[in-house]
Every structure is written in C-alpha cells, then in structure tokens.
Amino acid sequence: MPLTTVVGSSGSGKTTFLNDVHKSHKCTYIRQYHAVRPYVTVTKVPNFDPTRLPYWDIYVNEGTADKIKVGGTMAGEFTAGLSGGQRKLFLFELIYQRTLKQSKLLIVLDEPFAGVTDDFVPFIVGRLNLMAQRHNILLVTNDHVETLTNMANNVITVSAVDRKVVKINDHKTVDREKAIAALSVGDEYVYESSSADLKFFIDVELVNNGGVIGVVGFAAFSFVLFLLSFWDSADESAALVLIAGGIISYFAINPYLLSLVDWRNFMTEEAEALLHSSKSMNKLLKTSLTMFLIFMIAVAEYGFVNAVIGGLDDVNFLIAILFDSGSMTFPFLCFGLYTSLPHQAVETLSSMPFLFMIFFSTTFSPGSGVPGLKELRYLFSRFYFWCIVPGVKDLMEGCPADEGLNMLYLMLSGLLGVFLFLVVMGIVTVVRNARKAKLYEKRAALMDDDEFIELQVEMYGEKQLRRLQHLDSSNSLAQSVPAEDRKSFETTKTKSEDVSSSDDDIGLDIEV
C-alpha cells in the first residue's frame, strides 16, 4: 500500500493540506499537537497493550505503570504524566494496534517525529513500514525528511507561493483540489463497541476526573452555609430563600458546565486517534452524567430549602426548581457539547437565559416594565415558578388561573432554550448539507477527468489501487451518487478499468 509524504517549507500549508484531506474523507488522524484528556490512565485504555511502547519498561521497573496518566493541560489544569514525545509515541502505537485487524484504511499523520528523540525514530519507521503494508498512509514531516522521502511511494510538495497547486512526484503542478480528491481513498475504521468502553468512561470521568468531585464538594460546602445562614426563616421570606438556593445550584454546577467546551474538543481529537469507540456515544454519556448532576443538585436545593423554611414541600416545588435550573444550565450542555463554537462564544450564549431571566421575567419586579416588553415574562419558567410561591403569587401579574396549566407552562418554558437550539441546529444542518452537495458536484466532475484517473493510478499503482477499491458498498461513492449522476460514475469506472487493464472496479471513494 502507498505511503505519501507531504513536504514544504514552514508556513507553506502542509498541516492545512492534511486538514483538508481529513475534511474531504473520513480517516484516522493524528494531529501535530494532538489533544488527549490528560487524566486518562494509559493502562485503562480499552484493547491497548502499553507494554509494546518502547519506553514502558521504565514505568514497569519503577512500579508506577498502573498509575501513569497521559498527562498535559486541560481547562488550565496541568496533570503530570507522559512527556510530549511519549504522548506522540503512545498515539502512534495506539493507531498501530487498533488498525492491525483491518486493512485499506486512510491514515493521516501530522509530524509523527515531532518531539520524539532520535533513539525512538527506528521504532516509528518500523511501525510505518508495517502499517504501509495494509493501509494508505499520508503524512507530513519537517524532521527526518530524507528518511521518509526514501520510504515514500509519493512525495507531495506544497508551497506558500501558490496555494492553489501542489507538486506530486514528477508532475510540475497539480490542482490542489484534484490532489486532495486523489488522496481521499481508503475505508473508514470500524470500531467494535464493547462494555470495556463504558467501563473506560466511568473510570476516566468519575474516578480520575476531579470535576465531578469538585461539583459535589462545592455544592455540599455551599448548602451547609446556606443551612446555617437561613435556618428557621420566616414564611414570608420564601422568595429570598429560593433565590439563594437557586444561586448556589447555578454556581455549583457552572464550572463543570464551562469545562464542557474543552472536553468536547479533546473528545473529538481522541475519536480521530481511535482512543475510544465513538465521540457521539461519549457525548451522550457525558450529557447523561451532566444532567444527573443537575438533577441531584436540584434535589439537594429542594431538600435544604425545606429544611430552613416551611410551606414549600409540595412536589410541584421540586419540579419547579428542576425546570428553572434546567432552563439556565441546559444551554451550556447544548452549546458546549453539540457545537464547534469556541469557549467564549459558548459562555456568552449559554449565559443569556440567566441574564434575560433577570430582565424580562418580571419576577423581581411584578407589574413593572414597558408594555409589550413585559409579555416576554411568559417565556421564562421563573415567572411560573413565582406563581406558585406563597406570599409572592398574589403580587404576580398574569399568572394562569389553573395550577395544572401553570405547571405545564413552567415545564415547557424550561425546555424552550433546548427547543430553539434544536431548531437552529436543524437549519444549520440543512445549510451544511446543501454546501456538501455543491462540493460533491465539484468533486464528481473529476470522475470524467482522464488526468485525475491517471494521477491516481500513478500514485497507487494498478495493483494497489485495485486493493483500495471499495469494500463496503454502504459507504461507496456509487451508492451516494444521485440517480441522475450514476451514468457519469459508471463511465468513470470504465475509464479506470481501461487504464488499469483490469476487470476489477476502481473505487474513488470521495466522501464529502
């Protein structure tokens, strides 16, 4: 199988070229500075044998092998563990072990030698030679260029002078998009999920991650102070007691919610390096864990409020506390885990419900506000919450007369932010799919390009290109081509067969 090396001067766009290949086609990808959660214990990674790492004997001899973490910095917190070079070797060996039982994958490596001392270079070279026997390898390097170019079947040279073209082997210039399409060949890695992945999540996120312990500790400390400060409160102070309890709940979970952005970014890159079965599954597990924490803090708030004041023990108050809390915390989950927005944008957008609740819910100033603008109070669960609080509900303007209807509105308004998020994400998905369709049309035009077909045959060779043909029809480009374009696809396959002098199909496998 081919090994292709991308070379060029610093700043010429080598990493950008790899990123564009990664966007064009699903592949296994190790970035130059790849992110892995630093609190992951190396020996806990599912289906991975760390004893095959060239440096692991050091930790075995020290008796610390079972305690060594990946190490690094996440959310401003440093965790001691592997060095930068050791982490690179760890990821490289992880890829090697994961892909042993599969073949014809596209594996993309950005600077595999970066941060690695010369004594470990033979180890990497040996692994590369073994992987190249089974997979399509594409890599970038600034170190040991001569070693890799001698190993490579193809050498791509990128230049900062003209980023629209690249040089491939003896070709003077090749259109950059055409080169990316030519490299987008290989199957996607198939990860078989097992109970080990769930065990890994529990071990990493509950046992080793101090975030959950921090939430529990801060909440316990704050509610004890709340208990001592508001003990034996008068019934007419119900509103103040509830506000104090709500503030504690919000700020107890807030640091954990803010850390979700970093967690999402690390999780995405871990999935690219095959550390775990699925980033989607891990996001779902993280969502469940976060919602459980929100629920338990709401239950604690309900319990401590009723410990210091009477008259609020009805189950409706627990429901109200839960949905009121959810209306201000669920946006952090949505934006933090299910978008690619940066930290500051997530924090700003997710804090809006809390800010708008203060200004528009009128719960802090019943009856006040500009006419028309006051109607926004019906969008906030806090408004309906206050409509059931003794001594406060009589001051509220426009509360539903029926208590059951009031509770329904409270729950619906508590989920309004999530509903709006889903609507926006649905629109974004439609727009994104439309862009992908346009990109597909552009790539599909290459199927009729004789130069493109000949370029692929030159890069992979007739025999290897046939080996890289599509194995899984569910992922094949032919299956994704609209019916009206199938004829063009079949024509391209015929041209490919003529070039390779074979009866086998040649799968271009361009995935948008």
N, C-alpha and C positions, 0 to 999 in steps of 0.2 A: 504494500500500500504506500501511497506517496507521503513524503514529508516535505512541506513547503516552508521556507524561511523568508520572512519579510525583513528587509534591511533598509537603512537610510540614516541620514544624519539626525541629530537631536532636534526635535521640533518639526520634523518632516511629516508627521502624521501617521506613524506606524501603529500606535495604540488606537487611534481613531479608525484606521483601516480595519483592525481586528474587531472593534466595537460594531462597525457597520456590517461585517460578516455575521457577527453574533445576532444583530437585529434582523438580518435577512434570513437566517436559518437557525433553527434550534440546534444548539450544540453544547458540549461540555466545555466550560470556560474557566480558566484560572487567570485572574487579573494580575497586573504587576504588583499592586498592593491589595491583595485580596482580604476581605473582611470575614472574620470568623468570631463568633461570640467568645470573648476571652475567658469566660468562666466555664467553658466546656472542658471536661476531663477527657484527656486523649484516649484512655483505656475504655471509656464508656461509649465511644463512637460505635454504632452498630456495624457488625460484619467488617471490622477493620482490625488488622493484626499489627500493632505498633512495633513488635519485636523485629520486623523487617526493615525498620528505619535504621540507617547506618550509624546513628548516634544513640540509639535507645539503650545500649549496654551501659552507658554512663549512669542512667537513672536506675537500671536494674541493680547495678553494683552498689549504688547509694541507698537502695531500699526505698526509693521515692517514686517508682514507676507508676504505682496506682494513684498517686496524688497529683501528678503533673497536669497542669491545665494548658490550654492553647496559649493563653496569655495575650496581653495587649491592652488597649484602651477603648472603652465604650462608654458613651454618655459622660465623658470627663472622668471616669473612674478607671484607674490602672489596676490590672490583675497580673501578678507575676506568673511566668510560665515559660514557654518556648521563646527562643530568640527569633528575630525576623527571618534569618536564614533557615532556622529549624522549622518555622511555620511553613515556609515555602516548600521545603522537603516533605513535610507532613502532608500538605495538599497534593503535591506531586505523587507521592506514594499512595494516597487515598484514591486519586484518579486511576492510577495503575491497577490497584487491587479491585476497584469497582468494575473496571471495564474488561477484566480478564475473561469473563464468561460471555461477552458479547463481541460483535465484530462490525466492521463497516460504519463506525461512528465518526462524526466530525468532532475532533478535539482541538480546541484553540488555547494556546498558552502564550501569555504575555510575559516576556522576560523570565524564563524558567531558571536562569542562573543568577538573577538579581539577589544580592545579599548572601549568596552561598559561596563559601570559601573554596579554593581550588581543589582541596583534598576530597571534596564531595562531587566534583564535576564528573569523574568517571561513573559514579553511581547514576547521575541523571542521564548521561549519554547512554549507558546500558539500558535504562528503562525506556528511553526514547526509541532506541533500536527495536526493543521488544514490542512496544505499542505500535510502531510504524508497520510492523508485520500484519497487524489486524485492523488498523484504523487509519483514517485520513487525518493527518496531523498538520496543523498550521500554527506557526509560532513566530514571535518577534524576539530579537535579541540585540543587545548592544555589547554583550560580553561573549567572549569565545566565538566570535563571528566566523573565524576560519574553520573551527571545528564543526560548527553547524552547517556552514555552506558546503563543506566537503561531504557531510552526511545527506544533505538535502537533494531531493529529486528536482525541485524547482526553487528558484530564487526570484522573489519579487522585490523590486527596488521602488520605493516611494520617494517623492521629492517635494520640498516646500515651494519650489519654483512654480510648478504646475500641478495642482492637486486633482485635476480632472483626469489625469492619465497616470499610469504606472508602467514600469518596465518589467516584463516577465521573460526570464531566460534570454533568448536571443532576439526577442521581439523588441523593436525600438520603443514603441509606445502601444499601450492597450488602454482603451477606455476604462476608467476606474469602475464604473457600474458593471461593465461587462466582466471585469476581473472578479468582482465580488460575487456575481452570479455564477461564474465558473467555479469558484471555490465552495459554493453552497451545495456541497454534495456529501451525503452521508446520513445514516439513520439517527434517530433520536434515542438517547439512552432510556431503557425501560427499567424502572426501579420496582422491585417487588416488595411491597409493604409487608410488614410483619408486626407482631406485638413488641418486638425489640425497639421499633421506632417510638411507640407510645411510652415505653419504659425510659427511653432516651430523653424524651421531652420532659417527663416527670422528674428525672434525675437532674436535668440541666436547669429547668425553670422553677422547680420547687425546692430542690435540695441545695443546688450550687448558686442560684441567683439570689442575692441578698435583697432584691427589690420587694419580693413578697413579704419577707420578714420585716423589712423597713416599714411597709404599709401597716402591718399588724402592730408593730411596736409603737409607731407614731399615733395610730388610732387609739390604742389602749392608754397611752400616756395622756392624750388629749381628753378622752372621755372620763378618765379618772379626775382630772382637773375640773371638767365640766360638772361631774357629780358633786365635788366638794364645793364648787362655786355657786351652783344653782339649787343646792339641797333645800327642800321644803319651800319651794317657790309658791307664791300665791296663784290662784287660778287665773286671775286677770293678767298674769304675766306670761300666759301661754304663747303668745306671738313671739316674745323676746326669747323664750326658751327654745322654741322651734327654730328660730333664725340662728341661734348659737349652735344648736345641734347640726343644722344644715351646713354651716360654715366649716365645722370640724370634719364632717363627712367629705365635703368637697376637697378640702386641702389635705386630708389624709390620703386620698387616692390620687391627687393631682400629680405628684412627682412620678408615680408609676405610669400614669397616662402619658406624660410628656416624654417618657423614655421609649414609648412605642415606635416613634419615628426611627430612632437608631436601631431598635430591634428589627423593624421591617427591612431596613437597608442591609443589615447583617444577614438576615434570613434569606433575602434574595440572592446574595452572593454565595451563601452556603449551598443553596439549591443548585447554582451553576457549577459548583465544585463537587456535586453528588454527595454532600455530607449526610443528607437525610432524604427521605422518600419524596417529600413534596412540600413546597413552600405554602401551597393552598391548605394542605392538611395542618401544617404548623400554625398558620394564621387562624384557622378555625379553632385549634386547641388553645391558642393564646387568647382569642376572643372569649372562649368559654371560661378560661381562668380569670380574665379581667372582669367579666360580668358576674362571676361568682364572688369576687372581691367586692364589687359594687353592691351586690345583694347583701352580703354579710355585714358590710359597714352600715347599710340602711337598716338592717335588723338591729344592729348594735345601737344605732341612733334612736330607734323606736324604743328599745328597752331602757336606755339611760334617760330619755325624756320622761318616760312614765315613772322612772324611779324618783325623779325630783318634783314632779307635778302630777296632779290627778286630773281625770276627765278626758284623757287622750288615749285610752287603752282600747278603743274600738278598732277592729281590724281595718276599717277604712283609713285610719291614720297611717297604718303600716303601708297600705297600698299607695297612699298619697306621698309618703316620704320616699318610697321606692321610685315612683314615676317622676317625682320632682327632681330627685337626684339623677335619675337616668336622663332626663331632658338636658342636663348640663354636663354629663360625662360621656354619654354615647357618641357625641360628635368627635371626641378625642379618639375613640375606637375607629370610627368610620374614616376620618381623615388620616389618622396615624398609621393604620394598617392597610387600608384599601385604596390609597392613592400613592403617587410618587412625589407629592409635594414636599418641599424642604421643611426643616424644623420650625422656622419662624412663621411660615405661612400656616402650618398646621396649628401652632399655638394660637395664632391670631384668629383664624376661622373658628376653631373649636371653643374659644372663649367668648365668642359673640352671643350665644344663648344666655350665658350668665350675665353679660353686660345688658343685653336687651331686656332680660327679665327685670332688672333693677329699674330701667327707664320706662318700659311700656306695660308691665303687668299691673300697674297701679296698686299693687298690694301694700306698698309703703306709704301711699297717699290716696286712700279711697276717695273717688269723686273728683280728683283734680286732673288737670291735663287739658290740652287743646281738643275741642270737639272734633271727632273724626279720628284723630290720632289715638284717642282713648279706646277706640274699638279694637285696637291691637291686643288689648288685655285678654281677649278670648283665645289667643293663640298660645297662652302660657299656662302650664299646669299649676304654677304657683298661685295664679288667680283662683282657680277652682279649689286648690288646697285651702286657701284662706276662707273660702266659702263654707267650710265645714268646721272651722275652729271656733269654739265657744267664745263669745265676747268680741269676736272680730267679724264674724259673718254678717252681723247686723249693720256693720259700717260699710260693707262692700256694696258696690253699685252694679246691678245687672246679674246677680247670681241666679243660676237656674233654680226654679221653684222646687223641682223634683230632685231629691238627693241621689237617686239612682242615675238620673240623666247627668247630674253634676259629676258623678264619679266616672261615667263613660267619657265625658268631655275631658276630664282630668287625664285619663289614660291615653286618649287619642292625642291630646296636645303634648303629652310627654314623649310620644313617639313621632311627633311632627318633624323634628330635625332629621331623624333617620329616613323618614319617607321622602323628604325633599332631597336628601343625599342620594337615595336610590334613583330618583327621577333624573337628577343631574348626571349621575354616572351612566344611566341608560342613554341619555342624549350623547354623552361623550363617547360611549361605545359605538353608537350609530355613526358618528362623525369619523371615529378611528377606523371603523370597517370600510367606510367609503374611501378613506385615504389608502387603505390597504388594497382595495380593489383597483384604484388607479395605479398603484405601484405594481400590482400583479400584471395589469395590462402592459405596462412598460417592460416588465421582465419577460412576459410572454412573447413580446415581439422578437426577443433574442432567439427564440426557438427556430426562427426562419433564417438566422444569420449563419452562413457557412463558416465565417471566420470564428465565431463563437464555438461551434461544434468542433472545428479543427483544433482550437485552443485547448479545449477540454481533453481531447484525445492526446495532444502533445503533453499536457501536464500530468495526466494519469496513466497514459499508455493504454493500448487497446484492451489488454487483459485485465488490468486493474480497474479500468473504467467499467468494464462489464461486471466485475465483482462489486462495484459500488452502486450497481443498479438497485432499484427499489425492491426491498424485501417485503415490506408491509404495505399492502395496497391501500389500507385505510389512511396512510399518510402520503400517498403518492401524489405527485403533481397532476397526473392524469385524472385522478378522482376529483381534484379540486377545480379543474378547468370547467367553466360553464359549457353547456352542451353545444352552444353555437361556435365555441372555440376548439372543440375536440378535434375537428378536422385538421386544424393547424398543428395541433400537438402530434397527431399521428403522422403528418407529413414530416415533421422534425425528426421523429423516431426513425422514419425510413431513411432520411439523410444520414443519421448517425450510424445506422446499420451499414450503409454504403461505405462510410469512412472506416469503420472498424472491421469490415469484411466478416461480419458475424451474424448469425441468425438470432442472437440474443438481443433483447431490448436494452437500450441505454437510458437509465433514469436520470434526468437532470435534477429532480428533487429540489426545485426552488420553492422555498416556503416563505410566505410573506407574513 
